[in-house]
């Protein structure tokens, strides 16, 4: 017993000595300015905006030969992807988008064109040439480990690593002919870049993240500055809202409620069902979003989503011609008796609390069963949303907006039933038409994502 205790104490002592040696070997210190400015570019093979920035940076390097540039391809080289993730965390970038540009403590996500994003990058380069800036990789902790990752990765995957060396010493006293970034009339951003006021890592400031062209996957991108993410949310959420499964459940429920001949009861039960459906769908989309935010870009993720959309599209189109024959994305016959039983309990109950809880339980059951009806739309949308460089609050606000749009068709059904005090179930023909529309849209999106993904570049 004493020997074991002595062994443990000795192990702890050795560990403390090793840690002390490490801290002594790598003391904490301020990061000083590099001898010449160093720009890091993290890009993806096949990303059109990355290619545009690369062409711009080639011209910039010829114009400013004192600039050193280090480019890393991160989609096909996991070693570089690890380094990119470390830089992303250090600069508090929540998006997994490319291209990512770093110089000093300034960064830019995405690339629009030479006159906007390019001009901002050039202004920062000029500042660093005049005043000196830190090597961005030296902000990582531990710095030595970051350098080791970079050096090992360069040896293992030389095709994904490119170094454009500086050829002359920095010019301190000279005039620079630099264009100001082009800014549209609707833009609220300043045309100048706020540059760091000192050369230490603590004193430099980062410019606000860009919201221009952002690469989604290997080829899919969204020009948020032109189409606007709210408009994109409106379009996809609106298409997703015409969910034949949810409409069928709600219409049948309200048909039963009509026997009570009470507008109040129709509005109450229908309203609770709509709100509960929106909340459940919201939670479902939060799960999708967090998967994409956690995983970042995965090479086959776009293909997987496209295949899902194609499968669902084919099944929905099949249902227009052969309704409920074979595989069908509808509420299965085996689940309908349980749903009908819950509906009748809700209609017949006189207790307010029981009616509310019963409606919520029905909404949960129905929505869990019907998620397959339009699961492709939230998968595509959350993939796009995860690619944007937004704060956590903004991500969830967009999901709230999406789900508000999603439940509008259901809210309209409730309003019509309450207004006319009469109604009917969704007919089979109407269900077929909704299936066909949904199927065609799914097939279109799936084919575009596989064959011509650049068509999903908006604006």
Secondary structure, 3 states (H helix, E strand, C coil): CHHHHHHHHHHHHHHHHHHHHHHHHCCCCCCCCCCCCEEEEEECCCCHHHHHHHHHHHHHHHHCCCCEEEEEECCCCHHHHHHHHHHHHHCCCCCCCCCEEEECCEEEECCCCHHHHHHHHHHHHHHHHHHCCCCHHHHCCCHHHHHHHHHHHHHHCHHHEEEECCCCCCCCCCCCCCCCCCCCCCCCCCCCCCCCCCCCCCCCCCCCCCCCEEECCCCCEEEHHHHCHHHHHHHHHHHHHCCHHHHHHHHHHHHHHHHHCCHHHHHHHHHHHHHHHHHHHHHHHHHHHHHHHHHCCCCCHHHHHHHHHHHHHHHHHHHHHCCCCCCCCCCCHHHHHHHHHHHHHHHHCCCHHHHHHHHHHHHHHHHHHHHHHCHHHHHHHHHHHHCCCCCHHHHHHHHHHHHHHHHHHHHHHHHHHHHHCCCCCCCHHHHHHHHHHHHHHHHHHHHHHHHCHHHHCCC
